[in-house]
Amino acid sequence: MKSLVKQLVERERELAAVEALLEREGGLLMVEGGAGIGKTSLLEAACQRAQEVGCQILRARGSELEADFAFGVVRQLFERHLANTDAQEREALLAGPAAAVRPLLLGQLTGTPERDTLFALLHGFYWLSANLAGLRPLLLAVDDAHWGDEPSLRWLAYLATRLEGLALALIVALRPGEPNAMSGPLLALRTAATVVRPALLSESAVGMIIRDTVGDTATNELCAAVWTASGGNPLYLNELLRAIELEDRLRKNDRPSELLACGREEIARLVIARVRSSDPGALRLAQAIAILGDSCELRHAAAIAGVKMSDATRLAANLVRREVLASDHPPTFIHPVVRDAVETSMSSDEREAAHRSAARLLHADGAPAGQVAAHLLSVRPAGDIWMVTRLAEAARIALASGATQAAARLLERALAEPPPIEQRLSMLREAAQAEASTGYERASILLEQALRQAAGPHERAEIALEVAAVYATVFRYPDAMEVLEKALAELGGADPALAARIEGYLVFYALHDSRCASRVVPAIQRLCSDARAGFPAEALAVARGIAMCLAGRPSQEAAIHLEEALARAEARVEDWNVRAALLRSLVVAERFDKVTAALESMTTQAYRSGSARALIATFSTLGFLKLRLGALPEAESAARVALRVLQESDFRTGLPFTVAVLADVAIEAGEWDEAQALLALIPQEGWPAGVATVLIPAARGRLRLAQGRPAEALTDFQRCAAMFSVEVWGTEMRDVGYLHARAGAAQALIQLGEPNRALEAAQAELSDLRVHGTPRALGIALRVAGLAQRGKSGLELLAESVSMLANSPALLERAHSLVELGAALRRSGSRAAAREPLAEGLDLAARCGARPLAARAREELKATGARPRREWRTGLEALTPGELRVIRLAAEGHSNRDIAQQLYVTLKTIEGHLSRAYDKLGISSRSQLSPILESRR
């Protein structure tokens, strides 16, 4: 009999969509429909057509059994292909960021991997796909995506938005009615895809298929009855046709309309009858294949079924002839509904025994731990230590793969087994670490159980640090403090080193939230005079330096403690949040060289580890440093990396800081809509007052100033100052260059025509900064005070600002002060004297990528009678920070691929940046970039 799968009747629209997918570079087609509608047939047709046009085809299928097998679908796509390539090609495919997936696909896990590597793996699999597509056009086909594991689905969603420009087509099939079809990754896929929904077959199409199957003897009445019985569903129709042809079910008095009255239950009955008619051992083998899943090893199915391999080969071939299996090498069911029918023919005890046998068999054969554990998730707890061990192994590998949700489920199942009492505590802690990235509530419950079970104060103190870290992740700093204080009191003097560590974190967490800050200074004073604590932990040393900066103490005093903490810190970062806070504080203290040097080793470690926390901490800090130095292109590219990782990860605490840095870059670059879009990524209200959240109203105020909305800007700066006040924090607080909220308010008041209030705000900030003494921050305060003062005194303050910034590496702030000084000189009638600072300011603004400032300098120069060389709408001044960063890297000799990998973007993004930059610069090739860039140095 001809299979309906091969005919694809009434699927012209869907096949046209497949053709369009294969014709364009980088596309996604989603096929949606209920069971049996023909999704798999369309994927088969797409693969056949892709093969005809010379594509390489990689396929995978989701499975209910392996929904918790981390990256199971992705493994299906790439694992076998990599295993079959020669060593040289494999090395090329796994070059650059793709190297992150090597341990997962090749089983080369070494050492103790980081537990938050999901972003590195998502990005690595993207580059593996890009490398494959660079060799030959590629089709990735994923069937039954609604049963796919969560990490694989997240990767498909990640890939879907990065297909443009790649010779890569992605086709995904799923059932929209399944619960997982509404998951975040699949909803994201649907948004990016062209979606086709195959319809039920018409009566005429069904009649044509019936006559093609049973011959012209089929009556119109029979065709109509079969159409009614099947409802036009291709799978149901196929089962009826098999009944007609193979089992002669339609005798004269039979009613086709009654054959499928029970839907899938009737299909199951028909399938089982078909299998049993084949051979007495066929059902046992089919059941074993159903338990193991499609593409299993036939020898494994034979062992579970208890049949000889020679008999299994014969039986499998017969099941193919009976259209139960689509293939016997490897064994694959013709449809998931057929597999379900075979599996449901087993009793619950039979299924459980088969899953246990499958797990032991696969483990003995060296199968991946996640594949073994997938079978164990399907059986009831029985106090089996072997099961606990296998589940824990799979969980640890899932954690190393960044699949925290899968790891959490595996560990929860292991805890239910349950483990021996001596293993339970460590397993509770592991489960909590996995849960922490998906929701703090369950993690807190598990850790509280661990606290109750811990044997003594030392163990409880260690666990308390973990509980506090979970609370800190979701801004629950007061709760973190309470847990640590209780642990510290119980620990007493038993372990001075651990006590110092706890106290360091107590102070460090307290500094992040105004609700706890009043306890910081007394705690630091007590700790620094307490001989038993010895040298303070890194967290304590960092907190001490930050507290001095926040109190407005002279930067020299605060920086001493921060620099000492950096000098004593281990080269290998243990706590990325603490190290980032240390370096950001040194940036505020304007120890730029120290931070630059420290970030070099941090960047290497972050790249090597693939840790999301490491990448966020490193690149958000690098972005902050470059912003303070005025290197807008470098600031934008670094902070963008941090934002991309944040958006693919689950670390909300990093979002306000990173968004504020990027918004400030966009404001200086004149991309105000972009700044607005960035600020919209985070809630504007409801944050607790903290060292990161206070940046939000400050950035918003600067945007409002740039947009010419001074009244709203003033409100934002006043809100910022209130969030940073003694009244809110309960301890001495002075904004000495971190926020510049008073300087921002002064600028807003100048625009509002209130010079007296503006001067008062500007002088208050200037007074504090003369004490604090950091050149960049003092230069800003002098500039704003000069603008508020006006007249001769104002000019003197502006000149002092320029002088203060003359030897500072903060080039953009020097440019601002030069332009303001030049503009003030021009307004006072000193046009000739104005030209030099304006020309220097223009040059620096263009070099930094500050387009509005460059445009203003140009207009001021024209007002003095000078003739600037270029219009700002073309040339370097017209480039965005992103474009400027890309052309600088290109001029240094980096290829498009190198640049894309370094900036964590797609090749198409780099090509777009270069194309727009070439148009603005009036050039046509890379070789012309260096002379243009050199002219600005």
N, C-alpha and C positions, 0 to 999 in steps of 0.2 A: 504493500500500500504506500502511496505517496504521503509523506508527512506534511501536515499543514505548515510546519515551520518553514519548509522550503518554498511554499507558494506565495506567502505574503499578499493575500488578496485584499483589495481595498486599502492599501497602505501607500498609495502614490505620494500623498502629502508628506508622510513621515520619511519615505525614501528620498524625496527631494530635499528634506532638511538634512539628511545624512550626507547627501551629495554636496550641499552648500557648506557643511561643516568641514569636509575634506578639501574643499577648494580654497578656503581662506586660511591665512596664517593665524593660528591661535584662536581656537573656538571651543565652546562648551555646549553640548546638546544634552538635555535631560528628557528621558522617556518616562512618563508617569502613567500608571494604570493599575487596576486591580489584578489579582491573581488570574493567570491564564489569558490575559488580554493580548499577549504576543510581544512583550518587552524583550524577552531573550531572543526571539526570532529577529527583531530589529537590530539588536546588538550583533547577532551572527551575520546579518546582511551588511552591517557597517564594517565589520572586520573583513568580510570577503571583498567588499569594494575597496577597502584600504589596501588590502594585499594586491589587488589588481593595479592600483596606482603607485605601488612601490613603497608603501609605508611599512615601518616596523610596528608590530602589534604586541602590546602587553595587556594581559587580561587578569581580572580578579572578580571574585564573587563574595558578597557578604554572606555570613552564616550565623544563624541563631546560636549555634554551638560555640562559636569563637568570637562572640560580640565583646568579650572581655579579654581577648588575646591582643595585647597592645601592638598596634601597627600590623595586625594580621592581614588586612587588605593590601596595605602597601608592600608587605613582604611578598604576597602573591605576585604583585606586579613586577618586582625587581629582583627578588632573591634568585630565582632560577636563571634569569638572564645573566646576572653577574657571575653565577657559578659556571656558566657555559662560555664565558669570554676568556680570552687568554690574559695572562698577567699584565702585559703592556697596555692593552685596551682597558682593563679594569682600573689600572692606576690612573689613566687619563680620565675615566668617567668619575672617579672618586677624588679628583683634584679640587683644590680650593675649598670652599665651604661644604662641598659634597662629602668631604672627609669625615664630617660629623656622623654620617650614617654608616660608616664602615663597621663599627662594633656591632651594630644592630643586625646588619645584613650578612656579615661574614663571621659573626660569632667571636669577634676579637675584643671582648670586654677585658680591660686591664685595670688594675688598681681599684680604687674606690671612686666610682663616677659621681659627679654632681647629681642632685636629685631634682633639678629644675631645668632640664636640658631640652624641653619640648620645642622652644623656639629654634634652637640650633638644629634640631632634627627636621622641623618643618622647612627651614631655609635650606638645609642640606639636601633634602629630597627634591626641593624645587630645582636646585642646581644639578642634581643627578639627572633629572628630567631634561633640563636645558642642555646638558652635555650630550645626552642621547639624541635629542632632537637636532643638535648641531651636526651629528654624523649622518642622520637619515630622518626624513619626516616620520613622526611618531604618533600612533593612536593608542591612547589609554582607554580601555573599556572596563567599566565596573558595573556588574549586575547586582541586583538585590542590595542596593546601598543602604536601605532601611535597616539591614542587619549588620552593617559595617561597624567595626569598633570605633570608639570616639576619637582616638588620636588619628586614625586614618581619615576619618571624615573631616577633622580639623585641617588635615593637610590638603585634602581635596578642595576645601573652601579657600585655603591659603593660595593654592595653585590657580584657582579659578580667576582670581583678580590679577594674575600675573602672566596670563597666556599670550597677550598681545605681543606680536613680534617673534614668537617662537613657532617653529614648524611642528606644532603639537596640537592635536585634537583630543578632546576629552568627551567621552559619552558615558552617561550615568543613567542607570535604570533603577526605579524604586516604586514601591506601592505607597501612595499618599495616605492611605488609611491606617497604616501602621503607626504605633505611638512614636517610634524614633524618627519618623518622617518629619516631625515637627521640631526636631532638635535644632539648636542654633546653627551648626555647620551646614545641615541640609537646607535650612531656610536661606542661608547665605549663598549656597550653590544655586538654589532656585532663582534668586535675585539676579545672579550673573549669567544665567543660562537662557538659551532658546529652549522653550519647553514644548514638547509634543505629547498629546494624549490620545493614543489609538482608540478608536471607537469600536463598539460591538459590531460584528459583521451583519450586513443586511440579509434579508431572506433570499434575495437573488444570489448573493455571494455564497451563502450556505448551500443552496441548491446546486450551484455550479461545482462546489467541492464534493458534495455527495455523489453526483453523477460521475465526477472524475475518479471517485474512489470505488463505487460499487457497480458502475456501468449505467447504461441508458435504461436499464430496467427499473431504476428508481422512479417512483411515481411522484407527481406533484404533492399528493397527500402526505407521502413519506417525508419529502423535503420540508414541507411546512411543519410537520409534527416534530422533526428533529430540530428545526430552527427554534420552535417554541420551547422544546425541552432544554436546549443548550443556551437559549437566550442570546445567541450570537457570540457567546464566549468561545474563542478558538480552542482553549484547553478542553472545555466541556464537550465541544463538538468533536474533537479528536477522540475523546473517550467513547463517545457514542459510535463513532466510525469504527473504532477498534472492536467494539461489541458486535457490530454488524459483520465485520470481516473476519475477526478471529474467534469469536465465541458464538456466532449465529444467534444472538439474543433476540433479534427482531423476527420472530415467527409471525404467522398470520394474525394471531389474536393479541400480540404484544402491542402495548401503547408506548411509543417513544416519549410522549409527554410525561410519562410516569417514571421513566428510567432515571432521571436526575432530579427527582422531586426533593431529595434530601441534600442536593448540592454536593459539597465536598465529602460528606459522609458516603454518598453513593459512589463518588469517584474512588474513595478509599476501598470500598467493597469491590469495585471492578478491578482496581489495580491488584489487590491481594489475590483475587480469583485468577487473574492473569499470571501472577508469579507462581502460585501453587500449581497451576496446570503445567508449568515448565518442568519442575523436578522437585522431589521432596526436600532436597537440600537448598533449593534456590531461595526460599523465603528466609532461611537462617543467614545465608550470605548477604542477601539484600538488606536484611535488618542490621547486620554488622557494618555494611557500607553506610547505611543511614546514620548509625551511631558515630562512626568515624568522620563522616562528612565527605563531600565531593573531593575528588583528586587525592584520596587516601591511597595508601599502598595496598594492593590486592592481597599480599601476603599477610598483612595485619588483619584484614577482614576475614581471611581464611582461618587464621588462628582463633579469632573471637568466635567465629561460627562453628569451629570444630570440624572443618573439612580439610582434606588434603589439598595441596596447592594445585595439583593436576586437575582435581575435580573443580576447584574454584575457578580456574581458567575457563573450563568448559561451561560452567554455570553462568559466569559473567557474560560470556559471548552469547549464551542463550537469552539472558536478560536484555541484551542489546537488541536481539531479533524480536523479542516480545515488546520492544519499545518501553521498557522500564528504565533502562540505562541508555544514555545517549552515547556513552563510550565506555569501553572496558579497560582502557589504558591511557590515562588513569580512570578508575571507575567514577562515573559522573551521572547522576540522575537526569532524566530527560526534562524534569521540571521540579522545583522545590515542593509543589503540592504533592507530587508523586513520592518524593522522599518523605514528606510528612505522613503520607498515607502508610508507607511501609513502617515508619517508626511507631506510629500509633497502634499498629497491629501487635505491639509488644505490651505485656503487662508492666506495671510500674516496677515490680521486682526484677523483671527481665531487663528492663532499660537500665536500672541502677547497677545491676551486676555487669552489664555490658560496658557501661561507662567506667566502672572500676577496673575492669580487665583492660580496657583501652588505655587508661591512664598508665597502668603498670607496663603494658606492652610498649607504649610510645616512650616512656622514660627509659626503659631498658635499651631501646633502640637509639637513644640520644636525641630524641625530638626536643624542640625548644620548650623551655619550662612553661611558657604561657599556653602552649598547645596542650600539654599534659594537664595543667590546672583547669583548662576549659571543661574537661570531662569531670573533674572533681567538684566543680561548682554545681553540677547537676545531680549530685547524690546527697543523701541525708547524713547529718553528723553521726559519727559512730566512735569517737574517741580514738581515731587511728593516727598514731604519731607520724607514720609515713606520709599520710595526706597532709598533715600540718606542715611537714618539711617541704613538700612539693609546692604547696600554696604559698608559703613564705618565700621560697626561691623565685617563683613567678612574680610575686609582688615586688621583690627587690629589683628584678630586671625591668619591670614596668616602671618603677620609680626612676631607674637610671635612664629610661626612655622618655621621661617627662610625662608618662601616662599616669598621673596621680589618681584619677578617678578609678581606673582599672585596678591600681595597686590597693586603693582603699577597699574596694569590694573583695579582693582576694584575701586581704588581711582580716576583714570582718568575718569572712567565711572560715578562715583558719581559727579565729577566736571562738567561733561557734562549735568547732569540732569536739571538744576544746583542746588547746595545747596543754602539756604538763605545766604544773604550777610554776616551775622554775623558768619556763619560757614565756609565760603570760605577760609579765611586766614589760619585757623588751618588745614583745609583739604589740602591746597596747601603745607603746611610744611610737613604734614604726607606723602603726595605723593612724595615729594622731597626726604625724608628720604628713602622711598622704592626704588626710582629710583637710588639713589646714589650708591647702590651696583651693579647695572646692567649697569650703564653708566652715567658719570657725566654730559653730555651735557643736557639731559632732566631734570635732577635734578636742574641744574643751571637755566634753563629756568623757571621752576616752582618757584624756590626761588626768582628769579628776579621779577616774577609776584607778589609774596608775599611781596617783598620789596616795590613795587609800591603801593600796597594796604594797607600797614601798616599805622596805624593812626598817629603815632608820632615817635620821635627819639628813645625812649626807646624800642619800639617794633621792629623798624628797626635795632637797634643795636643787639637785640637778634637773629634776623633772619640773620644778617651779620655774626655772629659767626657760624651759620649753613652753610652758603654759603662758608665761609673760610674752614670749616672742609671738605666739598666736594672737594674743590680745593686741599687741602693738601693730600687727599686720592690718587690723581693722580699726585703728585709731582708738582702741580702748585702753589708753595709757593709765588711767586711774586704777582699772582692774589689774593691769600688769604690775603696778606699784604695790597693790594690796597683797598679791600673791607672793611677790619677792620679799616684802617686809615680814610676812608671816614665816617664810622659810628662813630668813636671816635670824629672826628671833629664836627659832627652834634650833638652828645650827649652833648658835652661841660661839664659843671660841674653839670648837672642835676642829675646824679646818680654815685657818687664816687665808689661804690662797683662794679657796672657793668663796669665802665671805667677801674678800676684796672684789672678786669677779661679780658677785651679786650686787654689792654696793655700787660698783661702777655702772652696772646696768640700771640700777635704781635711779641714779642721778641722770644717766643718759636719757632714759625714757621720760623722766620728769621734765627735762628741758624741751621736749617736743610738744608739750601740752600745757597751756596756761593754767589748767586746773590743778596741776601738780607742781608748778614752778616754784612756789614759795618754799618748798622743802629743799631746793637745790643748794643754796648758799650755806645753810647750817650743816647740811650733810657733807659738803665739800670741806668745810672747815674742820668738822669732826674727823673725817677720813684722813686728811692731810696731817693731822696731829696725832693720829693713832699709829703707834709704832708697830702693832701686830700686823697691820695690813701690808707693811713693806712698800715696795714700789707699787703705785696704783696700776690697775689694769688699764688696757688701752681705752676702754669705754669711759673710765673715770677721768683719765688724762684729757681725753677729748672733751668731755663734759666740762671740765675745769676751764679749758681754754675758751670754749663756746660761751660759758657763763660770763667770763670777763669781757668778751666781745659784746655780748648783749647788754652788759651794764655800761658800756661806753668807756671802759678803761683804756689807757694808752695802748695802741696796737702792739708796741714793743713788748709790753708786759704779757699780754694775752698770747702773742705769737711764740714766746719762749716755751710755754707749756705745750702748745700745739706742735712746735718743731721737735721738742723732746719726745713727744708721743710718736711722731713719725719716725724719728731716729731709732726708737726702741721697738717699733712694730716689726713683726715677722715679715719676711719678704713674701711669703705665701699668705694671702688674705684669708682669715678665718670667718670674719663677720663683715660682709660687704657694706651693710648699712652704717656700721661704725666707721669703717675706713672712708666711705663717701662723705660722712659728716665731718670727719677730720680734714679732708682735702677741701671741702667747700668752705670750711671756716678759715683755712689758710688762704683761699682765694679772696674772701672778704677782708682778711688781714693784709692782702696784697703781697703775699709771698709767692708770686707767680712762678718763679724759677723752681722752687721746691715742689710745687704741685705738678709742673710740667714733667720733672724728672720722675716723680712717683707714678704718674699716670702711664709712663712708658712700660714699666713692669706690670702694672695692673692690666693694661690693654692686652699684653701678651698672655697673661693668665686667663683673662676673660675669654679671649679667642680660643685658647686651648681647652678650657673647661666646657665651654658652651653653656655655662650657667646663666639662666635668665637674670637672676639677681646680680651676677657679676657684670653682665652686659649693661643692665640698666644703671647700676651704680657708676660704672666706668664712663659710659658715654653721656649720661646726663651731667656728670661732673665735668667732663671734657667740654661739653657744650657751654656750661656755665663759665668755665675758665676762658674759653675763646670769646664768649660774649663780653666779658669784662675787659678783655684785651682789644675788643673791637674787630676781631676777625670774624665777621658775620658769615661768610661762606663756610668756614670750618665749624663755627658754632652751630649753624643750621644742620649740617650733615651729621655731626656727632649727636645732637639732641634728637634728630629724626630717627637714628638707630635706636636710641632709648625708647622713643615713643612707639616704634614698630614692635619692639619686644614687649612693651607694656600692653599693647593692644592685643597681642597674641598670648599673653600670660595672665596671671591672676594676682598681680601685686599692685593693688590700688594705691598704696601709700606713695608710690613714686610718681603718680600722675600730676599732682599740682605743681611740683617743682619743674618737671620736664616741660609741661605745657607753658608755664610762665616763661621759661628760657626761650622756647620757640616763638611765643607771642612777642616777646621783646625783640627778637631778631626780625620778625615780620614787620613790626612797627618801624624799626630803623631802616628797613629795606623799602618801606612804602607800600607793603602788601597788607593793607589794612583789612580787607575782606578775609584774607587768610588768618590774620591775627584774631579776628572775630570768630572765625570757624574753630580755631584752636581753643579759644577760651570756652566755646560752647561744648567742648568735649567733657567738661567737668561741671558739677553743680556749682552755681554761683553763690548759693546760700547754704547754711546749715553745717558748715565745717566748724569743728572746735578750733579756737585760736591756737595756732601752733607755728613753728618756725617755717614750715612749708606752706601751710594754708594761707598765711598772711601775705604770701606773694600774689595771690589771686587778685584781690582788689588793687594792689599796686600796679600790676600789669594792665588791668582793665582801665585804671586811671590814666596811664600813659597812652593807651589807645585812644581814649576820649580826647585827650589833649591834641594828639595828632590829627584827629578828625574834626577839630575845631568845636568841641562840645565842652567848654570849660566848666560849666555849672555841674554837669554830671561827673566830670573828672574830679572836681573839688570834693564832691560827695564820696567818691571812691577813695581818695587819699585820706579824707577824714575818717572813713571807716577803717582803713588800713592802720592809721595812727591809733585809733581806739583799740583795735585788736592787739596792738603792740605796746599797750600802756601799762604803767605800774598798777593801775586799778584792776586791770584784767588779770595780770600775771602775779600780782602780790609780791613782786620783787622789783629791784631797780632795773629799768629797761630804757635803753637809749638807742635810737636808730642812727648808727654812725656808718652809713654807707651800704647797709644791707638792702634797705627799701627806698631810701630817699623820698619818703612820704611827705615830709615838710617841704622839701624842694619842689616836689610835684604840685603840692597845694599852692605854693608861692607862684609857680608858673600859671596855674589856673586863675589865681586871683589877679595876676597882671593882665591876662586876657579879659577878665571881667571888669577891669578898670578900677580895682581896689588896691592902689599901690602901697598904702600904709599897712594893710593886713598882709600883703605879699612880703613886704620888707621884714615885718615881724617874724613871719614863718621862716624866711630865708636866713635871717640872722640867728635864729634859735638853732637851726641845723649847723650853721657855720661855726657857732660857738662851741658846740660839742665836738665838731670835727677838728677844730684847732687843737683840742686836747687829744683826741684819738690819733690824729697825725698820719693817716694813710693818704698818699699823694693823689690817687685817682679820685677818691671820695671827696677830699678837700678841694680838688680842682672843680668838681661839679658844684659843690656848695658855694665856692667863690663866684663861679659863673652865674648862678641863679641870684646870688646876692647882688652882683653887679647889675643884672638886668632889672632887679627890683629897685636898686638905688638910683640908677640913671645919673646924668650929669657927670662932672669930673670925678667924683668919688666912685661912681659906677664904672667909669673907664679904668680907674686904677684897680678896682677889684677884678675886672675882666682881664687886665694885663697880668695881674697876679695869678689868675687862674691859668693863663697860657704858660706863664713861667713855672708854675707848680707842675704842670703836665709835660713840660718840655723834655724831661728825662724819663718820663713814665712810658712803659710799653703799652699803655691804654690809648692806642692811636685814635680810636673813634671819639673819645671824650676830648682829646686834644683838638681834633678837627672841629667839634662843636664849639669849643671855646675860641678857636681861631676865627671861625665864621662869625660868632657873636661879637668878638672884638672888632673885626673888620666892619661889620654892619654898624656898630656903634660909632666907630670912627667916621664912617661915611655919613651917618646922620648928623654928626657934629660938624661936618664941613671939611674934614681932613681926608679928601678923596684919595690923594696920592698915598698917604700913609695907610689907607685901608687896603690897598691892592695886595700888598705882600701877605698879610695874614689870610686874606680871602683866597688868594691863589694857592697858598699852602694848605688851607682848609679844604679847598676843592680837590686837590690832589689826594689828600689823606682820605676824604670821604669816598672818592671813587675807588681807591685801593681797598677800603673796607667793605664796599658794597652798599653804602648808605645813600641810596638814590635821592630821597627827598632833600637831604642835607647838601648833596652835590648840586642839585638843581637850584637850591636857594643860594648857594655860594656863587653859582654862575650868574644868577640874576643880580646879585649884589655887585659882582665884578662889572657887569655891564653898566650898572648905575654909576660906577666910578669912572666910566669912559674906557675901561679895558675891553679887550676883545678875546674872550676865551676861545680856545681852539676848536672844541667839539660841542655839538649839541648833546644834551643829556639823553635824548630819546634814542640815540645811536651810540655806538662805542661801548667802552667798558661800563660807563655810568648807567647804561640801559640794562645791564645784566642783573638778573635776580641772584641772591646768594647761592642758590642751588646751581644755576648756570655758571657762575663764576668759579665755584668749587670744581665743577667738572672740567672746565677748560684749563684750569691750573693743573689738574692731574693729567689731562691729555697732553698738555705742553711738556710735562715731565717725562713723557714717553710711555705712560700707562695705556694699555689697550682698553677698549670699551668693556670687555669682559672683566678685566682687572678692576676697573673703576666701579662697575656694578657690584662686584663681590665686596669691595672695600666699603661701599656705602650702603650695602644691604638693600639694593634696589634691583629692578629688572634691566635687562639690556635695552629694552624699548625705552625706558625712562632716560637712560644715558643718551641714546640716539636722539631722543626728542630734545634734551637739553643742548646737545651739540648743534643740532639743526637750527634751533632758535638763536643760539649764540652766534653761529656763523652769519645768519641773516642780519643780526644787530651789528655785528662787527664788519659786515661787508666783505667777508672772506669765503673761501670755498674749500680749504683743506687745513689739516692739523699743522702742517709746516709753517703756516702763517700766524699761529698762535703766539709762539715765543717772542717775536719782535714786538707784537702789540703789548704783551704783558711786561716786557722789559722796558718799554717806553714809560711805564707808570712807576718804575722802581727808583 
